[in-house]
Amino acid sequence: MKIAVTGGLGFIGSHTVVELQNVGFDVVAIDNLSNSSIEVLDGIERITGKKPVFENIDLRDKAAVQDFFKKYHDLAGVIHFAASKAVGESVENPLLYYENNINALVYVLQELTQLQQANFIFSSSCTVYGQAEQMPITENASVQPAMSPYGNTKQIGEEIIQDTAKVTPLNAILLRYFNPVGAHESAEIGELPLGVPQNLVPFITQTAIGLREKLSVFGDDYPTTDGTAVRDYIHVVDLAKAHVVALQRLIHQKNETKVETFNLGTGKGSSVLEVIKAFEKVSGKALNYQIVGRREGDITEAYANTDRANNVLGWKAELGLEEALASAWKWEQKIRS
Ligand code: WQD
């Protein structure tokens, strides 16, 4: 069976392509290489022995999307990762985010819903919950007014899918990721942040390898055990495997509801200082960091209630924070060697 993975050379996309190939799917990876590199294809091939078909397409180009679906009219499904994802950048450049994250989604859905099978998996985010009232966060926690244009594009994306599924053959699963971290154990693929990393773990590994002078810890005055903010850090390989399970659910067991939503996390929260301590343990390196003020727009705490993912989707995270940090560190050392 053939599956299209948009953003297939990106961080989560490439790890998902590996897991799809591992269970026998034929993958067509679509990417415009704006936040990834063509070498990722070779990394995937070194892991699975199979290079995915690659289509260099910018999904903002409606005609190109139409041509793609004419060529691949026999797809069993689409997993849609392609999107801009930097919270801060989205505040500075909202129209880039609405064009890239919304127009592209609309063009893909316009074509997908013409096919025999319209199975669609959407990369969403726990950011839709804002600061949830209750921990752990369940899927029926209220969706809060978005804190950034990036978060808004995820909320709008989910609504577009819900509305479309009502009146077309579309069957969809919305996957709300908590904090994806780590890299494939082979260190053949991993996160390739462009410029100064916005996210915690790549900043930690770049500090440890000497690329960054020190990590700034954004605030230690939150109402948490040690004052630093708490997140649910999920290994990217666990996250990738969840996409395979979700796709198989869409293909084989037509779910009664046309659109299902699942939180993807470990169910465990870790503070920034706990992540630093865990990293120092797995790397054997003392990390140079300094507590500074809070970052605008950050929330105090978010970690997932994983009951639905475990009991309905049939997926559970297997890898813990230390494995994720060890794999991120191994990857950082590999790409800087
Ligand atoms: C984690 C914690 C920071 C950097 C965002 C998006 C989410 C997803 C993941 C795309 C926070 C602290 C960070 C640093 C720090 N994005 N931190 N120093 O903000 O939880 O989630 O990225 O898929 O949708 O919202 O992730 O890694 O940026 O921050 O102290 O240099 O680490 O304050 O508490 P975040 P993050």
Residues whose N, C-alpha, C, O or C-beta is under 5 A from the ligand:
A	BS01	WQD	K85 S125 T127 F178 Q198 N199 L200 V201 F203 S216 V217 F218 A229 R231 V272 R295 D298
